[in-house]
């Protein structure tokens, strides 16, 4: 192997190790957020959970804010990976609302990792810098989410569609809080099925101009 090829192979291995280290740190940050909340979280806890030195952590994420933002970005990416694995890509034209709602509840909102997202939403209320950085990260995913909902609902009235989407998101977030508090899925599953039945009626009505 030539010196240039060897250097390239070494560089590739280092890049892979760096990517894996960042992933471990991000996953550790999410786990610690779920366990102790944002206020109690420290970078030392994250390094210990990831099994890395503080120096290695600060090499990848210089500050607590950098670490948290990186973890949130990783979380958003994991949700997108789950969607692609379930549906084969961003297109949802042939997916029913019922199927998609069950997917987002069971694979995203009901997962312990979603508690980390809720913790960050609450922290962003009072931490202006954190809020700005998280909102910047969300700008593109939010636009993509809205497009997915248009494919799912197809309401002639876009304002009604936005309202229904917002109501559904509020329901899912509320269910996530409920689940994290009482550790029981039975009521949430019942509520989810009830919302699906209501949604079917509304979607049918909107598709026929309110004559369903």
C-alpha positions as CSV (number, residue, x, y, z in Angstrom):
1,X,0.0,0.0,0.0
2,X,1.4,3.4,-1.0
3,X,2.0,6.1,1.7
4,X,-0.9,8.1,0.3
5,X,-3.3,5.2,0.4
6,X,-2.1,4.2,3.9
7,X,-2.7,7.8,5.1
8,X,-6.1,7.8,3.5
9,X,-7.0,4.5,5.2
10,X,-5.8,5.8,8.6
11,X,-7.8,9.0,8.1
12,X,-10.9,7.0,7.3
13,X,-10.5,4.9,10.4
14,X,-10.0,8.0,12.6
15,X,-13.1,9.6,11.1
16,X,-15.1,6.4,11.8
17,X,-13.9,6.3,15.4
18,X,-14.8,10.0,15.8
19,X,-18.3,9.4,14.4
20,X,-18.8,6.5,16.8
21,X,-17.6,8.5,19.8
22,X,-19.9,11.4,19.0
23,X,-22.8,8.9,18.7
24,X,-21.9,7.4,22.1
25,X,-21.8,10.8,23.7
26,X,-25.1,11.8,22.2
27,X,-26.9,8.6,23.2
28,X,-25.4,9.0,26.7
29,X,-26.7,12.6,26.9
30,X,-30.2,11.5,25.9
31,X,-30.1,8.7,28.5
32,X,-29.0,11.1,31.3
33,X,-31.6,13.7,30.3
34,X,-34.3,11.0,30.6
35,X,-33.0,9.9,34.0
36,X,-32.2,13.2,35.8
37,X,-33.6,16.0,33.7
38,X,-31.9,19.1,32.2
39,X,-31.2,21.0,35.4
40,X,-29.4,18.2,37.2
41,X,-27.5,17.0,34.1
42,X,-23.7,17.6,33.9
43,X,-21.1,16.9,31.2
44,X,-19.4,14.7,33.7
45,X,-22.4,12.5,34.0
46,X,-22.5,12.2,30.2
47,X,-18.8,11.3,29.9
48,X,-19.2,8.7,32.6
49,X,-22.3,7.2,31.0
50,X,-20.5,7.1,27.6
51,X,-17.4,5.6,29.1
52,X,-15.1,8.3,27.8
53,X,-12.7,10.8,29.4
54,X,-13.7,14.4,29.9
55,X,-11.0,15.4,27.5
56,X,-12.5,13.2,24.8
57,X,-15.9,14.7,25.4
58,X,-14.7,18.3,25.2
59,X,-12.8,17.5,22.0
60,X,-16.2,16.7,20.4
61,X,-18.4,19.0,22.4
62,X,-16.7,22.0,24.0
63,X,-19.6,23.1,26.2
64,X,-22.7,21.7,27.9
65,X,-24.8,23.6,25.3
66,X,-22.8,22.1,22.4
67,X,-23.3,18.6,23.9
68,X,-27.1,19.1,24.3
69,X,-27.5,20.6,20.9
70,X,-25.6,17.7,19.4
71,X,-27.7,15.2,21.3
72,X,-30.9,16.8,20.1
73,X,-29.6,16.7,16.5
74,X,-28.8,13.0,16.9
75,X,-32.3,12.4,18.3
76,X,-33.9,14.1,15.3
77,X,-31.8,12.0,13.0
78,X,-32.8,8.8,14.7
79,X,-36.4,9.6,14.2
80,X,-35.8,10.2,10.5
81,X,-34.0,6.9,10.3
82,X,-36.9,5.1,11.9
83,X,-39.3,6.7,9.4
84,X,-37.2,5.7,6.4
85,X,-36.9,2.1,7.8
86,X,-40.7,1.9,8.2
87,X,-41.8,3.6,5.0
88,X,-38.9,3.5,2.7
89,X,-38.5,7.3,2.3
90,X,-40.1,10.6,2.9
91,X,-43.1,10.0,0.6
92,X,-46.3,9.1,2.5
93,X,-48.9,9.4,-0.3
94,X,-49.9,5.7,0.0
95,X,-49.8,5.6,3.9
96,X,-53.0,6.0,5.9
97,X,-53.3,8.4,8.8
98,X,-54.0,5.5,11.1
99,X,-50.8,3.6,10.2
100,X,-48.7,6.7,10.5
101,X,-50.2,7.8,13.8
102,X,-49.5,4.4,15.3
103,X,-46.0,4.5,14.0
104,X,-45.1,8.0,15.4
105,X,-46.7,7.1,18.8
106,X,-45.0,3.7,19.2
107,X,-41.6,4.5,17.6
108,X,-41.2,8.2,18.7
109,X,-43.5,9.7,21.3
110,X,-43.9,6.7,23.6
111,X,-40.2,6.0,23.7
112,X,-38.1,7.0,26.8
113,X,-35.9,9.1,24.5
114,X,-38.9,11.5,23.8
115,X,-38.7,12.5,27.5
116,X,-35.3,14.0,26.6
117,X,-36.9,16.1,23.9
118,X,-39.6,17.3,26.4
119,X,-36.8,18.2,28.8
120,X,-35.1,20.4,26.2
121,X,-38.4,22.1,25.2
122,X,-38.9,23.1,28.8
123,X,-35.3,24.2,29.2
124,X,-35.5,26.3,26.1
125,X,-38.3,28.4,27.6
126,X,-35.8,30.1,30.0
127,X,-32.5,29.5,28.2
128,X,-32.6,31.9,25.3
129,X,-29.4,30.7,23.6
130,X,-30.4,27.0,23.9
131,X,-33.9,27.9,22.5
132,X,-32.5,29.7,19.5
133,X,-30.1,26.8,18.7
134,X,-32.8,24.1,19.1
135,X,-35.3,26.1,17.0
136,X,-32.7,26.5,14.2
137,X,-32.2,22.7,14.2
138,X,-36.0,22.2,14.0
139,X,-36.6,24.5,11.1
140,X,-36.0,22.0,8.4
141,X,-37.5,18.9,10.1
142,X,-40.6,21.0,10.9
143,X,-41.1,21.9,7.3
144,X,-40.7,18.3,6.3
145,X,-43.1,17.2,9.0
146,X,-45.7,19.6,7.6
147,X,-45.3,18.2,4.2
148,X,-45.8,14.7,5.4
149,X,-49.0,15.7,7.1
150,X,-50.3,17.3,3.9
151,X,-49.7,13.9,2.2
152,X,-51.5,12.1,5.0
153,X,-54.5,14.4,5.4
154,X,-55.1,16.1,2.1
155,X,-57.6,18.6,3.6
156,X,-59.0,21.1,1.0
157,X,-58.8,23.8,3.8
158,X,-55.2,24.2,4.7
159,X,-56.0,26.1,7.9
160,X,-58.2,23.2,9.2
161,X,-55.4,20.8,8.3
162,X,-52.9,22.9,10.3
163,X,-55.3,23.0,13.3
164,X,-55.8,19.2,13.2
165,X,-52.1,18.6,12.9
166,X,-51.5,20.8,15.9
167,X,-54.2,19.1,17.9
168,X,-52.7,15.7,17.2
169,X,-49.2,16.8,18.2
170,X,-50.5,18.2,21.4
171,X,-52.3,14.9,22.1
172,X,-49.2,12.9,21.4
173,X,-47.0,15.1,23.6
174,X,-49.6,15.0,26.4
175,X,-49.7,11.2,26.2
176,X,-45.9,11.1,26.4
177,X,-45.9,13.2,29.6
178,X,-48.7,11.0,31.0
179,X,-46.7,7.9,30.1
180,X,-43.5,9.1,31.7
181,X,-45.4,10.1,34.9
182,X,-47.5,7.0,35.6
183,X,-45.6,4.4,33.6
184,X,-48.7,2.8,32.2
185,X,-49.5,2.5,28.5
186,X,-53.0,1.1,28.8
187,X,-54.8,4.5,28.9
188,X,-52.6,6.0,26.2
189,X,-53.4,3.1,23.8
190,X,-57.1,3.6,24.4
191,X,-56.9,7.3,23.8
192,X,-54.8,6.7,20.6
193,X,-57.5,4.3,19.2
194,X,-60.2,6.8,20.1
195,X,-58.4,9.6,18.3
196,X,-57.9,7.4,15.3
197,X,-61.6,6.8,15.1
198,X,-62.4,10.5,15.4
199,X,-59.7,11.3,12.8
200,X,-61.2,8.8,10.3
201,X,-64.6,10.6,10.5
202,X,-63.1,14.0,10.2
203,X,-60.8,13.1,7.3
204,X,-63.7,11.5,5.4
205,X,-65.8,14.6,6.0
206,X,-63.1,16.9,4.7
207,X,-62.6,14.7,1.7
208,X,-66.3,15.1,0.7
209,X,-66.7,18.7,1.6
210,X,-68.3,18.0,5.0
211,X,-70.9,15.7,3.6
212,X,-69.6,12.4,5.1
